[in-house]
Amino acid sequence: MRRTDPQGHGPVRYGPPFPVDALPVLPELAAVLAAAAGRPDAQPIGGGPALRDAAIGYWTRRGLPAEPDQVVAAPGAPALLHALTAAIGGDVLVPRPCAAWWAPQVRALGGSVFHVGTPAECGGVPDPYALLETVRRVRAEGGDPRLLVLSVADDPTATVAPPELLHETVEAAAGEGLHLVSDETWRDTLHRPQDTVLLSPAEMLPDRVTVVTDLGGALLPPGWPAALARFPANATGDALRARVLDVLTALGARIAEPVAAAAGYALGESEPVTERLTASVRLHARVATAAHHAVVAAGCLALPPRSGRHLYVDLGPLRTALIAHGVGDAQELEDYLTARLGMPAPGGHRFGDDLAALRVRLATGALLGDTPGERAQSLNSPEPLELPHVRRALTLMGSIFDDLCDDAQRREPPR
């Protein structure tokens, strides 16, 4: 298939959009931002005392107590990962697939990224044996692996890694002397929190794990960039935090005062904030489950979504039908499904997956309605799947995948 607009396939400037919740801004949050709109300045590098105190309260309620000198705030998680990578140096290991924004931060600094396979039951956390083998191979080839980035609640796979696997991987990483960055952006978006055990690597290996959380995952609109890092409470953590602050200073990475005010309010988890988060997670969970049923019924492969606002779909079983449509790799699949679905459908290659594999990430926000009114109706409805605009979007998705399934079955050779 001849590619069109090749520039539009670039891995960084044209990377996949963040899976937003697509819902109206919480009024109380907007009021806090508006009240601070007259403050023309930005926070000091690393965040002001009030914001860092709010972050400490947030983490303490999740079993990760911290002191003010362990915390850094920045305008978005990419800035934090960029600073961490620069401060630690060496080569970086990530799971395959992984969040689309991880690898560009490393490559922008001239570093090398090595993808490590994940187990069959989840993404976000490398298989421990594959991790050990990758470290051995990289060192044998003259590399210098120092950092492992992982996510227990994962983008793009929407899975949650079981504690047993996480423990084995963390032990393997510690044995190889790696520092870990745990991206916990999606930890507050568990679809079934009562039935899902989520542990942070920082609970297992507190001396070697830096936790990063982008508040756009659960608490703030992504257009209001704010993220937090929690460093180990030891001399290594102190030195790393100091180097990260140096890098953030060089980047001029400061949070605007109005955004900091909104972030502090959100981190306090008042009743309006927690009610909105609960409602948003419930809505996206129901839509993600319905979308999962639709793609699996059409013969695709997809792990059940357990967190976030997305799901990761393998269309490999429909390859024969897709080839007939000129689709032979993940980029062509991205182009094809984006046009057919009328929503972004970034291919797996955006997340470090094999270009030849026919995988895409589908975000649920695009299924909640085309207008602010429709999306607000989706949020407030006790039966959002019965709303005409939601039902129409899910029906369109199901019909596109069903047509591919029927086409693939027609093209199967007779047995």
C-alpha atoms as one frame of an Amber mdcrd trajectory, in Angstrom:
protein
   0.000   0.000   0.000   1.464   3.389  -0.975   1.759   5.651   2.039   0.165
   9.087   1.869   1.309  12.083   3.909   4.391  10.318   5.292   5.177  13.272
   7.550   1.969  12.555   9.430   3.380   9.235  10.557   6.186  10.751  12.641
   6.645   9.100  16.048   6.869  12.262  18.162   5.066  15.313  16.762   2.299
  13.096  15.394   2.205  10.665  18.286  -1.064   9.350  19.743  -3.270  11.638
  21.827  -3.524  11.141  25.578  -6.663   9.089  26.383  -8.666  11.955  27.903
 -11.901  11.522  29.853 -13.663  13.870  27.353 -15.996  15.116  30.120 -16.843
  18.668  31.193 -14.439  20.188  33.703 -15.601  19.750  37.296 -17.209  23.113
  38.230 -15.483  23.302  41.627 -12.124  22.698  39.932 -12.813  25.373  37.338
 -13.766  27.809  40.113 -10.433  27.257  41.886  -8.533  27.857  38.650 -10.567
  30.968  37.901  -9.972  32.361  41.385  -6.218  32.022  40.839  -6.269  33.347
  37.275  -5.020  36.750  38.420  -1.731  35.285  39.621   0.709  35.958  36.784
   3.653  34.011  38.140   4.669  30.358  38.064   5.515  28.096  40.962   9.160
  27.717  41.966  10.998  24.844  40.297   9.823  21.611  41.914   6.583  23.131
  43.191   5.677  25.371  46.101   5.196  24.161  49.691   1.381  24.020  49.514
   1.399  21.899  46.356   4.022  19.531  47.724   2.096  19.198  50.995  -1.013
  18.289  49.013   1.023  15.672  47.140   2.245  14.221  50.428  -1.321  13.859
  51.663  -2.344  12.196  48.400   0.462   9.653  48.582   0.087   9.028  52.297
  -3.540   8.000  51.769  -2.207   5.411  49.301   0.339   3.924  51.662   3.307
   5.917  50.319   4.185   8.476  53.020   6.684  11.154  52.047   8.450  14.254
  53.327   8.549  17.591  51.482  12.154  17.047  50.372  11.132  13.820  48.613
   8.615  15.509  46.322   8.976  17.391  43.028   6.209  18.871  40.876   6.513
  19.710  37.190   4.274  20.709  34.255   3.545  17.167  33.083   5.055  13.713
  33.480   7.113  13.939  30.242   9.187  16.742  31.784   9.784  14.631  34.882
  10.814  11.543  32.914  13.084  13.680  30.732  14.776  15.080  33.849  15.041
  11.655  35.496  16.580  10.122  32.389  19.104  12.941  32.122  19.954  12.685
  35.819  20.432   8.907  35.880  22.096   8.489  32.496  22.812   5.198  30.763
  20.399   3.032  28.827  16.710   2.675  29.634  14.580  -0.475  29.717  10.815
  -0.351  29.121   8.111  -2.987  28.617   6.790  -3.790  25.159   4.345  -2.146
  24.586   4.644   0.962  26.750   3.224   4.478  26.993   3.956   6.366  23.780
   5.640   9.292  25.532   8.316   7.319  27.393  10.796   6.469  24.639  10.910
   9.966  23.038  12.150  11.449  26.322  15.113   9.072  26.297  15.886   9.431
  22.606  15.740  13.220  22.799  18.731  12.965  25.134  20.596  10.647  22.761
  19.981   7.593  24.938  19.082   4.053  23.945  15.761   2.385  24.750  15.451
  -1.390  25.006  11.994  -2.945  24.968  11.381  -6.034  27.098   8.562  -8.499
  26.511   5.668  -8.688  28.959   3.842 -11.815  30.184   0.622 -12.987  28.580
  -1.650 -11.859  31.414  -0.788  -8.157  31.482   1.272  -5.298  30.107   3.199
  -2.538  31.808   5.631  -4.776  33.695   8.367  -6.775  31.940   8.579 -10.511
  32.338  11.355 -10.960  34.943  13.257 -13.577  32.946  13.059 -11.511  29.777
  14.317  -8.537  31.788  17.357 -10.451  33.056  18.158 -11.714  29.566  17.842
  -8.219  28.079  20.132  -6.719  30.715  22.681  -9.478  30.092  22.564  -8.947
  26.325  22.801  -5.147  26.528  25.824  -5.344  28.823  27.469  -7.967  26.622
  27.123  -5.565  23.694  28.749  -2.727  25.633  25.591  -1.016  26.850  24.962
   0.477  30.270  21.395  -0.249  31.490  20.582   1.841  34.547  16.860   2.608
  34.512  13.682   0.535  34.208  10.385   2.353  33.590   7.183   0.414  34.256
   3.505   0.939  35.029   1.355  -1.328  37.174  -1.876   0.211  35.824  -0.890
   0.391  32.205  -1.225   2.506  29.117  -1.693   1.157  26.449  -2.951  -2.274
  27.563  -5.348  -1.074  30.317  -4.265  -4.028  32.473  -3.140  -4.162  36.111
  -0.102  -6.282  36.884  -0.605  -8.885  39.634   1.521  -8.372  42.767   3.314
 -11.714  42.337   4.635 -10.780  38.904   5.509  -7.277  40.030   7.487  -8.639
  42.988   9.526 -10.960  40.752  10.286  -8.174  38.273  11.227  -5.698  40.994
  13.560  -8.266  42.572  15.161  -8.974  39.204  15.686  -5.257  38.565  17.153
  -4.721  42.036  19.527  -7.639  41.549  20.860  -5.953  38.412  21.320  -2.597
  40.146  18.635  -0.777  38.156  16.756   2.255  39.378  12.988   2.015  38.777
  10.545   4.708  37.695   6.971   3.654  38.432   4.500   5.574  36.265   1.342
   5.574  38.399  -0.693   7.968  36.273  -3.588   5.486  35.993  -3.616   3.996
  39.493  -6.808   5.885  40.453  -8.773   4.634  37.438  -9.261   0.982  38.420
 -12.505  -0.301  36.933 -13.179  -2.689  39.828 -11.175  -1.292  42.755 -12.752
  -3.667  45.268 -11.627  -6.675  43.236  -8.223  -5.444  42.047  -5.029  -5.462
  44.082  -2.684  -2.692  42.984   0.688  -2.395  44.676   3.306   0.200  43.910
   6.894  -0.948  43.332   7.803   1.727  45.886   6.091  -0.417  48.537   8.316
  -3.365  47.615  11.609  -1.593  46.983  11.411   1.835  48.618  15.135   2.591
  48.277  15.296   2.245  44.490  11.919   3.438  43.138  10.863   6.907  42.035
   7.101   7.249  41.572   5.767   9.531  38.833   2.109  10.536  38.564   0.595
  12.729  35.874  -2.530  14.328  37.321  -4.106  14.294  33.854  -4.753  10.601
  34.365  -7.470  11.042  36.986  -7.588  14.418  38.707  -7.022  17.216  36.173
  -7.855  17.933  32.535  -4.780  16.996  30.461  -4.602  20.573  29.171  -3.727
  21.723  32.691  -0.283  20.069  32.912   0.838  19.026  36.370   2.712  15.945
  37.546   4.473  14.728  40.665   7.527  12.671  41.497   8.233  10.948  44.826
  11.898  10.070  45.401  13.389   7.448  47.745  14.007   8.634  51.310  17.768
   8.079  51.306  20.986   9.694  50.156  20.559   8.272  46.643  17.079   9.765
  46.429  18.323  13.120  47.711  21.083  13.268  45.107  18.737  12.190  42.318
  16.137  14.783  43.305  18.798  17.504  43.282  19.924  16.546  39.771  16.313
  16.408  38.562  15.711  19.921  39.912  18.802  21.093  38.007  17.421  19.663
  34.757  13.958  21.113  35.362  15.576  24.480  36.026  17.449  24.272  32.722
  14.153  23.450  30.988  12.257  26.237  32.750   9.730  23.566  33.774   7.522
  25.426  36.244   3.796  25.010  36.864   1.624  28.088  36.366   0.105  29.350
  39.611  -3.545  28.858  38.529  -2.827  25.257  37.501  -0.954  24.667  40.761
  -3.989  25.924  42.694  -6.253  23.523  40.813  -3.778  20.665  41.312  -3.591
  21.308  45.045  -7.380  21.323  45.285  -7.660  18.084  43.300  -4.970  16.375
  45.385  -6.935  17.234  48.528  -9.658  14.879  47.240 -12.657  16.819  48.463
 -16.093  15.271  48.068 -16.791  16.855  44.644 -13.440  15.587  43.340 -13.916
  12.027  44.581 -17.518  11.879  43.388 -16.535  13.048  39.910 -13.617  10.596
  39.750 -15.841   7.713  40.804 -18.486   8.631  38.215 -15.915   9.105  35.455
 -14.185   5.790  36.140 -17.539   3.981  36.292 -18.597   5.464  32.944 -15.348
   4.654  31.144 -15.284   1.164  32.647 -18.745   0.383  31.299 -17.952   1.721
  27.846 -14.586  -0.066  27.764 -16.246  -3.350  28.716 -18.832  -2.931  25.953
 -16.115  -2.104  23.412 -14.099  -5.112  24.560 -17.089  -7.399  24.066 -17.576
  -5.997  20.551 -13.996  -6.563  19.374 -13.694 -10.009  20.974 -17.013 -11.104
  19.455 -15.553 -10.200  16.046 -12.614 -12.538  16.605  -9.997 -10.053  17.787
  -7.755 -10.582  20.791  -7.792  -8.175  23.722  -7.144  -8.484  27.426 -10.102
  -7.265  29.510  -9.563  -3.602  30.401  -8.990  -3.146  34.140  -7.992   0.518
  34.333  -7.830   3.721  32.360  -9.864   4.943  29.416  -8.667   2.665  26.655
  -8.186  -0.913  25.474  -5.532  -2.604  23.357  -6.730  -4.771  20.490  -4.877
  -7.350  18.384  -6.470  -7.774  14.949  -4.040 -10.500  13.908  -6.837 -13.089
  13.513  -8.399 -10.811  10.871  -5.190 -10.363   8.894  -6.513 -11.969   5.697
  -9.421  -9.533   5.534  -7.199  -6.573   6.342  -4.671  -7.481   3.659  -7.514
  -7.365   1.141  -8.048  -3.740   2.237  -4.357  -2.950   1.768  -3.546  -3.206
   5.477  -0.357  -5.120   6.221   1.167  -3.407   9.254   0.274  -1.324  12.301
   0.658   2.028  10.523  -1.680   1.000   7.745  -4.089  -0.394  10.339  -3.982
   2.930  12.183  -4.827   4.784   8.975  -7.607   2.359   8.061  -9.370   2.246
  11.439  -8.978   5.954  12.134 -10.798   6.693   8.875 -13.467   4.046   9.381
 -14.165   4.688  13.072 -13.867   8.462  12.909 -11.653   8.456  16.007  -7.941
   8.063  16.709  -6.812   4.438  16.556  -3.033   4.612  17.066  -1.158   1.524
  15.963   0.894  -0.586  18.324   4.144   0.703  16.807   3.407   4.003  18.555
   3.882   2.126  21.835   7.040   0.264  20.881   5.225  -2.796  19.605   6.226
  -4.665  16.450   5.239  -2.747  13.308   4.204  -6.024  11.664   1.741  -6.811
  14.474  -1.817  -5.609  13.799  -2.510  -3.935  17.128  -4.207  -0.663  18.058
  -5.196   1.264  21.156  -8.795   2.455  21.246  -9.783   5.213  23.676 -13.241
   5.257  25.242 -13.515   9.051  25.434 -14.357   9.190  21.726 -17.421   6.996
  22.342 -19.121   9.309  24.865 -20.581  11.827  22.413 -19.600  14.503  19.929
 -20.711  17.555  21.916 -20.213  18.756  25.493 -23.920  18.218  26.094 -23.825
  14.607  24.940 -20.743  13.891  27.046 -22.335  15.462  30.122 -25.412  13.334
  29.491 -23.192  10.234  29.333 -21.648  11.138  32.688 -24.962  11.734  34.434
 -26.989   8.876  32.960 -27.615   5.781  35.115 -27.597   3.739  31.868 -25.065
   5.419  29.557 -24.929   2.443  27.192 -28.597   3.041  26.356 -28.065   6.636
  25.260 -28.524   7.033  21.488 -25.124   8.630  20.860 -23.223   6.034  22.909
 -25.172   3.153  21.414 -24.566   4.560  17.926 -20.800   4.805  18.491 -20.561
   1.283  19.894 -22.739  -0.090  17.104 -20.489   1.516  14.487 -17.420   0.020
  16.128 -19.029  -3.403  16.350 -20.187  -3.343  12.734 -16.733  -2.431  11.416
 -15.086  -5.268  13.302 -17.908  -7.689  12.444 -17.510  -6.884   8.744 -13.809
  -7.651   8.965 -14.588 -10.899  10.772 -17.091 -11.948   8.099 -14.619 -11.066
   5.372 -11.865 -13.070   7.049 -14.119 -16.100   7.355 -15.051 -15.902   3.661
 -11.401 -15.853   2.741 -10.452 -18.877   4.847  -9.458 -21.831   2.648 -11.888
 -24.772   2.818 -10.862 -27.513   5.235
